[in-house]
């Protein structure tokens, strides 16, 4: 018997890398598990052993996977977000990197392995990967194989606009990949290809999404609200929802290519009203959505640590030291963790009735829209206010019916 690479064991908690199982075991059993005394568990705690076997936490055969991660209340909550490269196979009209993607280094694979191992040693098990485009790396399949034998959960960000069955298969076979996050901005392939700067990009992305879903890989699609795609948003949402894929709507940040293409792609105004009406029409304004608006943010200033492709730790992908030295978190993971303890960049807008019940939106957008990282994220805040007003109205109706 050996441990299934689909699970992580942290003290007395067994966690599925896919997030669909969490099991708490007695501390005395943890000691037996840690010492690999599975036969003793089978003899002394038959019910627990049967549960572990039934849920494939332990499986027959030989293996060398080590599922154990250090129990550290501070570090276990951290999320390390690594930018492997700025190189990309597309030329998107809104890309905030602009021409930077053509002249930047990649993180070498040996350096990357050291970084991942260091994070694991500190108790970090949430490690995500982005680009540029990660499929352009010549070691990407080797990376997924390396991750497969590590006690970590990973989200990967990729445009999926490639024809490479080996890469898709390596994603499917990597037990550590929790979710694949990609982008589709138009329902018409010609418009999507033009926006993304590559003929055939739409078909390649859609085809790869289908393959991933056929293999039960979770996929999230990000869709930008643009000047000429509003009449396609509903089609996008419904098409992907039928595939079991969630769609997240987003708005532009005027940086890089988006500045020179602003007149062509920028949505005029009332983005929050449009998003609100879409969500309401599709019955997507529920307790889960409200929770995401009020409690769950991206983790910036709390548990997110971003490592760029130059091996510099930064506050987040959009707030880096080329904008302000304050955003530089250090040259080592230890220094970044220590600095994060003293960072407080939550929204400081006065007289906001939701200030204590809000996830504060995007601090990058607040900087570029209003000049500082402590101000409003205009679209998010307006949407938050609409959601708040809706719930207050529903509560008043509910109270009236009760009385």
C-alpha positions as CSV (number, residue, x, y, z in Angstrom):
1,X,0.0,0.0,0.0
2,X,1.2,3.6,-0.6
3,X,-0.2,7.1,-0.6
4,X,-2.2,8.4,-3.5
5,X,-0.6,11.5,-5.1
6,X,-4.1,13.1,-5.3
7,X,-4.0,13.8,-1.5
8,X,-2.1,16.0,0.9
9,X,-1.8,15.2,4.6
10,X,-1.3,18.1,7.0
11,X,-1.2,17.1,10.7
12,X,-4.6,15.5,11.2
13,X,-6.2,16.7,8.0
14,X,-6.3,14.8,4.7
15,X,-7.0,17.2,1.8
16,X,-7.9,16.4,-1.7
17,X,-5.8,18.3,-4.3
18,X,-9.0,18.7,-6.3
19,X,-10.8,20.2,-3.2
20,X,-13.6,17.6,-3.2
21,X,-12.6,15.8,0.0
22,X,-11.4,16.9,3.4
23,X,-11.1,14.3,6.2
24,X,-10.0,14.8,9.8
25,X,-8.3,11.9,11.5
26,X,-7.5,11.4,15.2
27,X,-4.0,12.6,16.1
28,X,-2.8,9.2,17.3
29,X,-3.6,7.8,13.8
30,X,-1.7,10.6,12.2
31,X,1.5,9.5,14.0
32,X,1.0,6.0,12.6
33,X,0.4,7.4,9.1
34,X,3.4,9.6,9.3
35,X,5.6,6.6,10.3
36,X,4.0,4.6,7.4
37,X,2.6,2.0,9.8
38,X,-0.4,1.3,7.7
39,X,-0.6,-2.3,8.9
40,X,-1.1,-1.1,12.4
41,X,-3.9,1.2,11.4
42,X,-5.6,-1.7,9.6
43,X,-5.3,-3.8,12.8
44,X,-6.2,-1.1,15.4
45,X,-8.5,1.2,13.5
46,X,-10.3,-0.9,11.0
47,X,-13.0,1.7,10.3
48,X,-10.4,4.4,9.6
49,X,-8.3,2.1,7.4
50,X,-11.4,1.1,5.4
51,X,-12.3,4.8,4.8
52,X,-8.7,5.6,3.6
53,X,-8.9,2.6,1.2
54,X,-12.4,3.2,0.0
55,X,-11.6,6.9,-0.8
56,X,-8.3,5.9,-2.5
57,X,-6.2,7.8,-0.1
58,X,-4.1,4.7,0.2
59,X,-3.9,2.5,-2.8
60,X,-2.3,-0.9,-3.6
61,X,1.1,-1.1,-5.2
62,X,4.5,0.6,-4.8
63,X,5.1,4.3,-4.8
64,X,7.3,7.0,-3.2
65,X,4.9,9.9,-3.0
66,X,5.3,11.9,0.2
67,X,1.9,13.5,1.0
68,X,3.0,15.3,4.2
69,X,3.3,19.0,4.6
70,X,4.5,20.9,7.6
71,X,1.7,22.2,9.9
72,X,2.2,26.0,10.1
73,X,-0.9,28.1,10.8
74,X,0.7,31.1,9.0
75,X,2.3,29.5,6.0
76,X,-0.4,26.9,5.3
77,X,-2.7,29.8,4.3
78,X,-0.3,31.4,1.9
79,X,-0.6,31.2,-1.9
80,X,2.5,31.5,-4.0
81,X,1.8,32.7,-7.5
82,X,4.7,32.2,-10.0
83,X,5.1,33.9,-13.3
84,X,7.2,31.5,-15.3
85,X,7.7,33.7,-18.4
86,X,6.4,36.7,-20.2
87,X,6.8,35.0,-23.6
88,X,3.4,34.4,-25.3
89,X,2.0,32.8,-28.5
90,X,-0.6,35.5,-28.8
91,X,-0.7,39.3,-29.3
92,X,-3.8,40.4,-27.4
93,X,-5.1,43.9,-28.0
94,X,-5.5,44.4,-24.2
95,X,-2.2,42.8,-23.0
96,X,-0.8,44.9,-20.1
97,X,2.7,43.6,-20.8
98,X,2.7,45.2,-24.3
99,X,6.1,44.6,-25.9
100,X,7.7,43.4,-22.6
101,X,6.9,39.8,-23.5
102,X,9.4,39.9,-26.3
103,X,12.5,40.6,-24.2
104,X,12.2,39.0,-20.8
105,X,13.8,35.9,-19.3
106,X,12.1,32.8,-18.1
107,X,12.6,31.1,-14.8
108,X,15.0,28.2,-15.3
109,X,13.6,24.8,-14.4
110,X,16.3,24.0,-11.8
111,X,15.6,27.4,-10.0
112,X,11.9,26.7,-10.2
113,X,12.3,23.3,-8.5
114,X,14.3,24.9,-5.7
115,X,11.6,27.5,-5.2
116,X,8.8,25.0,-5.1
117,X,10.7,22.7,-2.7
118,X,11.5,25.7,-0.4
119,X,7.8,26.7,-0.4
120,X,6.8,23.1,0.6
121,X,9.4,23.1,3.3
122,X,7.8,26.2,4.8
123,X,4.3,24.7,4.7
124,X,3.0,26.4,1.5
125,X,0.9,24.0,-0.5
126,X,-1.0,26.4,-2.8
127,X,1.2,27.2,-5.7
128,X,-0.1,28.7,-9.0
129,X,1.6,29.2,-12.3
130,X,1.1,31.8,-15.0
131,X,2.8,33.6,-17.9
132,X,3.0,35.1,-20.5
133,X,1.9,31.7,-21.8
134,X,3.2,28.7,-19.9
135,X,2.8,26.4,-22.9
136,X,5.7,28.2,-24.6
137,X,8.2,26.8,-22.0
138,X,10.2,23.8,-23.3
139,X,10.1,22.3,-19.8
140,X,6.3,22.6,-19.2
141,X,5.6,18.8,-19.4
142,X,8.5,18.1,-17.1
143,X,7.2,20.7,-14.7
144,X,3.8,19.0,-14.5
145,X,5.4,15.6,-14.0
146,X,7.5,17.2,-11.1
147,X,4.4,18.7,-9.5
148,X,2.6,15.4,-9.7
149,X,4.8,14.0,-7.0
150,X,4.6,17.0,-4.7
151,X,2.1,17.8,-1.9
152,X,0.7,20.9,-3.5
153,X,-2.5,22.2,-5.2
154,X,-2.0,24.3,-8.3
155,X,-4.1,26.5,-10.6
156,X,-2.6,27.1,-14.0
157,X,-3.3,30.1,-16.2
158,X,-3.0,29.4,-19.9
159,X,-4.7,30.6,-23.1
160,X,-4.9,27.0,-24.3
161,X,-4.4,28.3,-27.8
162,X,-2.0,25.5,-28.8
163,X,-2.0,22.2,-30.7
164,X,0.0,20.0,-28.5
165,X,-1.5,16.8,-27.3
166,X,1.5,16.1,-25.1
167,X,1.0,19.2,-23.1
168,X,-2.8,18.6,-22.7
169,X,-2.2,15.0,-21.6
170,X,0.4,16.2,-19.1
171,X,-2.2,18.6,-17.6
172,X,-4.7,15.8,-17.4
173,X,-2.2,13.4,-15.8
174,X,-1.0,15.9,-13.2
175,X,-2.8,15.2,-10.0
176,X,-1.6,18.5,-8.5
177,X,-3.5,20.7,-11.0
178,X,-6.7,21.7,-9.4
179,X,-8.1,24.2,-12.0
180,X,-7.2,25.4,-15.5
181,X,-8.0,29.1,-16.0
182,X,-8.2,30.4,-19.5
183,X,-9.9,33.2,-21.6
184,X,-12.6,33.5,-24.2
185,X,-13.8,37.0,-25.1
186,X,-16.1,36.5,-28.1
187,X,-18.6,33.8,-29.2
188,X,-17.6,34.5,-32.8
189,X,-14.3,32.9,-33.5
190,X,-13.2,35.6,-36.0
191,X,-13.7,38.3,-33.4
192,X,-11.9,36.3,-30.7
193,X,-9.0,35.6,-33.1
194,X,-8.7,39.2,-34.0
195,X,-8.7,40.3,-30.4
196,X,-6.2,37.7,-29.4
197,X,-4.0,38.3,-32.4
198,X,-3.8,34.8,-33.8
199,X,-5.9,33.0,-36.4
200,X,-7.3,29.8,-35.1
201,X,-6.8,30.7,-31.4
202,X,-10.6,30.3,-30.7
203,X,-10.8,26.8,-32.1
204,X,-7.7,25.6,-30.4
205,X,-8.8,27.0,-27.0
206,X,-12.4,25.6,-27.3
207,X,-11.0,22.2,-28.4
208,X,-8.7,22.0,-25.5
209,X,-11.4,23.0,-23.0
210,X,-13.5,20.2,-24.3
211,X,-10.7,17.7,-23.9
212,X,-10.0,18.9,-20.4
213,X,-13.7,18.7,-19.4
214,X,-14.0,15.2,-21.0
215,X,-11.3,14.2,-18.5
216,X,-13.0,15.9,-15.6
217,X,-10.5,18.7,-15.3
218,X,-12.0,21.9,-13.8
219,X,-11.9,24.9,-16.1
220,X,-12.7,28.5,-15.5
221,X,-13.1,30.9,-18.4
222,X,-12.4,34.6,-17.9
223,X,-14.2,37.0,-20.3
224,X,-13.5,40.7,-20.7
225,X,-16.3,43.2,-21.0
226,X,-15.4,45.0,-24.2
227,X,-16.8,47.6,-26.5
228,X,-18.3,45.2,-29.0
229,X,-18.9,41.9,-27.2
230,X,-21.8,42.6,-24.9
231,X,-24.3,41.0,-27.2
232,X,-22.2,37.8,-27.0
233,X,-21.7,37.5,-23.2
234,X,-24.9,35.5,-22.6
235,X,-24.0,33.0,-25.3
236,X,-20.6,32.6,-23.8
237,X,-21.9,32.0,-20.3
238,X,-24.6,29.6,-21.4
239,X,-22.3,27.7,-23.7
240,X,-19.7,27.1,-21.1
241,X,-22.1,26.5,-18.3
242,X,-23.5,23.6,-20.3
243,X,-20.0,22.2,-20.3
244,X,-19.7,22.5,-16.5
245,X,-17.4,25.5,-16.9
246,X,-17.8,28.7,-14.8
247,X,-17.4,32.1,-16.6
248,X,-15.9,35.0,-14.7
249,X,-16.6,38.5,-16.2
250,X,-13.8,41.1,-15.9
251,X,-13.1,44.7,-17.0
252,X,-10.0,46.2,-18.7
253,X,-7.1,47.9,-17.0
254,X,-5.7,50.5,-19.2
255,X,-2.1,49.4,-19.4
256,X,0.3,48.2,-22.2
257,X,-1.6,47.4,-25.4
258,X,-4.9,48.5,-23.9
259,X,-3.8,52.1,-23.9
260,X,-3.0,52.3,-27.6
261,X,-6.2,50.2,-28.4
262,X,-8.5,52.0,-26.0
263,X,-10.8,53.5,-28.5
264,X,-11.2,50.2,-30.3
265,X,-11.8,47.9,-27.3
266,X,-12.7,49.8,-24.2
267,X,-16.3,49.5,-23.0
268,X,-17.8,52.9,-22.7
269,X,-19.4,52.9,-19.2
270,X,-22.1,51.2,-17.1
271,X,-20.1,48.0,-16.9
272,X,-21.3,47.3,-13.4
273,X,-25.0,47.7,-14.6
274,X,-24.4,45.4,-17.5
275,X,-22.7,42.7,-15.3
276,X,-25.4,43.0,-12.7
277,X,-28.2,42.5,-15.2
278,X,-26.5,39.5,-16.7
279,X,-26.0,37.9,-13.3
280,X,-29.5,38.6,-12.3
281,X,-30.9,37.2,-15.6
282,X,-28.9,34.0,-15.2
283,X,-29.8,33.6,-11.5
284,X,-26.2,33.9,-10.5
285,X,-26.7,36.4,-7.7
286,X,-26.8,33.9,-4.8
287,X,-25.2,33.4,-1.4
288,X,-22.1,32.0,-3.0
289,X,-21.7,35.0,-5.2
290,X,-22.4,37.4,-2.3
291,X,-19.7,35.6,-0.3
292,X,-17.2,36.1,-3.0
293,X,-18.1,39.9,-3.1
294,X,-17.9,40.3,0.7
295,X,-15.4,37.7,2.1
296,X,-13.2,36.2,-0.6
297,X,-10.6,38.4,-2.4
298,X,-7.6,37.6,-4.4
299,X,-5.5,37.5,-1.3
300,X,-3.4,40.6,-2.0
301,X,-1.8,42.0,1.2
302,X,-3.1,39.0,3.1
303,X,-1.9,35.6,1.8
304,X,-0.8,36.2,-1.8
305,X,2.9,36.3,-2.7
306,X,3.8,36.9,-6.4
307,X,7.1,35.8,-7.9
308,X,7.8,37.4,-11.3
309,X,9.9,36.0,-14.1
310,X,13.0,37.9,-12.9
311,X,12.9,36.1,-9.6
312,X,11.7,39.1,-7.7
313,X,8.9,38.8,-5.1
314,X,6.1,41.4,-5.7
315,X,2.8,42.4,-4.1
316,X,0.8,41.0,-7.0
317,X,1.0,40.6,-10.8
318,X,-0.4,44.1,-11.4
319,X,1.4,45.9,-8.6
320,X,5.2,45.5,-9.1
321,X,8.3,47.5,-8.3
322,X,8.3,49.2,-11.8
323,X,5.3,51.1,-10.5
324,X,6.4,51.8,-6.9
325,X,9.2,50.3,-4.8
326,X,6.6,49.7,-2.1
327,X,5.3,46.8,-4.1
328,X,8.7,45.0,-4.0
329,X,8.5,42.2,-1.4
330,X,12.1,41.0,-1.5
331,X,14.5,38.7,-3.2
332,X,13.8,35.7,-1.1
333,X,10.6,33.9,-0.1
334,X,11.5,34.4,3.6
335,X,11.7,38.2,3.1
336,X,8.4,38.2,1.2
337,X,6.7,36.3,3.9
338,X,8.0,38.7,6.6
339,X,7.1,41.8,4.7
340,X,3.6,40.5,4.0
341,X,3.0,40.5,7.8
342,X,3.2,44.3,7.8
343,X,1.3,45.1,4.5
344,X,-2.1,46.6,4.8
345,X,-3.6,47.8,1.5
346,X,-7.3,47.3,2.1
347,X,-9.7,49.9,0.8
348,X,-9.8,53.1,2.9
349,X,-12.7,54.9,1.3
350,X,-14.5,56.8,4.1
351,X,-18.3,56.8,4.6
352,X,-18.8,53.5,2.7
353,X,-21.5,51.5,4.3
354,X,-19.9,48.2,3.0
355,X,-16.3,48.9,4.1
356,X,-16.5,46.2,6.8
357,X,-18.4,43.7,4.6
358,X,-16.4,43.7,1.4
359,X,-13.5,42.0,-0.4
360,X,-12.4,45.4,-1.7
361,X,-12.1,44.5,-5.4
362,X,-8.9,45.0,-7.4
363,X,-6.2,47.2,-5.9
364,X,-4.5,47.5,-9.3
365,X,-7.7,48.9,-10.8
366,X,-8.1,51.4,-7.9
367,X,-4.6,52.6,-8.6
368,X,-5.1,53.1,-12.4
369,X,-8.7,54.4,-12.1
370,X,-8.3,56.7,-9.1
371,X,-4.7,57.2,-8.4
372,X,-4.0,55.2,-5.3
373,X,-4.3,51.6,-4.1
374,X,-6.6,52.5,-1.2
375,X,-9.5,53.9,-3.3
376,X,-12.5,52.4,-5.1
377,X,-12.4,49.8,-7.7
378,X,-15.1,51.6,-9.7
379,X,-16.9,48.7,-11.3
380,X,-16.5,46.3,-8.4
381,X,-17.7,48.9,-5.8
382,X,-20.7,49.9,-7.9
383,X,-21.6,46.2,-8.3
384,X,-21.1,45.6,-4.6
385,X,-23.5,48.5,-3.9
386,X,-26.1,47.0,-6.2
387,X,-25.8,43.6,-4.6
388,X,-26.2,45.2,-1.2
389,X,-29.3,47.1,-2.2
390,X,-30.8,43.9,-3.7
391,X,-30.3,41.9,-0.6
392,X,-31.6,44.7,1.6
393,X,-34.7,44.8,-0.6
394,X,-35.2,41.1,-0.4
395,X,-34.7,41.2,3.4
396,X,-37.4,43.9,3.7
397,X,-39.8,41.8,1.6
398,X,-39.0,38.7,3.7
399,X,-39.6,40.7,6.9
400,X,-42.9,42.0,5.6
401,X,-44.1,38.5,4.8
402,X,-43.0,37.2,8.2
403,X,-44.8,39.9,10.0
